[in-house]
Amino acid sequence: MIREKMRASQSCQKSYHDKRRKDLEFQEGDNVFLRVTSTTGVGRALKSRKLTSRFIGPFQILKRVGKVAYRIVLPPSLANLHD
């Protein structure tokens, strides 16, 4: 009985999530922003995390590598950030 209710609840939550989600696809030549994380260390010169930028860019897409992976044009200062 509990498992049935858990499954019903999970399927309901999944349907709510799927209604709002849309898959993003980009074309070659589109401009995109990169999310800055604490592991990349890019743009984290300030001590306050509130004031640091969350995204950097825009950068142009060169080609699509995988289903959700793209190769982008990065400046020389960020060349070692992504492959």
Secondary structure, 3 states (H helix, E strand, C coil): CHHHHHHHHHHHHHHHHHHHCCCCCCCCCCEEEEECCCCCCCCCCCCCCCCCCCEEEEEEEEEECCCCCEEECCCHHHCCCCC
